Amino acid sequence: MCELYNVRLKKMHHRDGPETERTAARKVAPRVVGRRLEALGVLAKLGRASGSDIASTAGLSILSIRPRLTELQDMELIVDTTGRKQNEYGNQEIIWEVTEKGKQYVD
């Protein structure tokens, strides 16, 4: 389970960002775990879903969910199904699915 706490601060700020940006990333990192787990749990419940579906079901902004999905994908807890769905803005969104590894955290 400790993998869920392994937040890559490098990805949370710009490469040469100011110290204030890096400090903010370090401050936010511990709280990211809650959203990450929440997104994983909602996706597990839905089966296959887009970021918008996950955000809507969780009652959260897509802007708080989308980065968590990238983190979960990097951790191999979710996978891009290669399916796509048109969102409310007419853009195509990835359809995600929880991997076997990811199911260990939500079962």
N, C-alpha and C positions, 0 to 999 in steps of 0.2 A: 504494500500500500504506500510505502514511502515514495514511490515514483510520482505520485500525484503532488507531492510537495517539492519536487525538483523543478522549480521554475527557472527558466533560462532568462536571466535579467538582460542578457545581450539582445534578445529579441524584443524586449519591452521598451527600448529607447533607441534613438538614432545612434549610429556608430560614433560620431564625434559630438554627441549632444552635450549641452552644458551640464555642469554638476547638479543643478537643480532638477533637471530631467532624470538623471541617474538616481538621485535621492528619492524622487517621487516613485520611480519604478521599484526601488527597494521597499518603500513603504507600502505600496499596493500589492506586491507579490504575495505576501501571506494570505491576503483576502481573496486572491484569485482562486484559490483552492475551492472555496464554496461555490462559486459560479461554474467552475469546471466540473465539479461533482454534480451540480444541479443540471447542467447541460447534458452530461453523460446519462444521468438518471432519466431525464425527459426523453432523450433519444431512445434509450432502452425500452421505455414504455410505449413509444410510438412505433418502434420497429425500424422503419426507414423514414427519414424526414429531411426537409431542408432547414437551413438556419432560421428562416422566417417562421416555419412551423414550430421549431423548438422554442424560439423567442415568444411566439404567441401563446403557446401552451404554458410556458413558464411565467408569462405575464411580465416579460422583460423586453428591453430594447434590443433590436438586432445588433446594435453597436456594442452591446456588452456580451453578446453571444458569439458573434463571428470570430473574435480573437481566441476565445476559449476553444472553438472547434479546431482552429489551426493548432493550438497547443495539444489538444487531444489526438489529432492526427499525427503530430510529431512524436507522440508517446505511443503510437500504434494502438490506441484504444478505440479509435473509430476509423472508418475507411470510406473513401469516395466510391460509391457504387457504380459510377460512370453514368448514372441516370441524371436527368436534369428536369427542372420544373420551373415554369415561368412564375415570377413573383408579381406582386401588385404593381410594380413599376415597369413591367414588361421585360425584365432582365431574366436570364437563365440562372438558376441556382443549383448548386450541387445537392444531390440526395445522399445523405450520410447513413451509415449503419454501424452499430457497435460491433467490434471484433470479439473473438473468443476471449482474448486478453482483457478487453474492456468489460466484458460481462462479469468477470471476477470481482469487479468493484461495485457492481450494482445488484448482484444476486443475493 
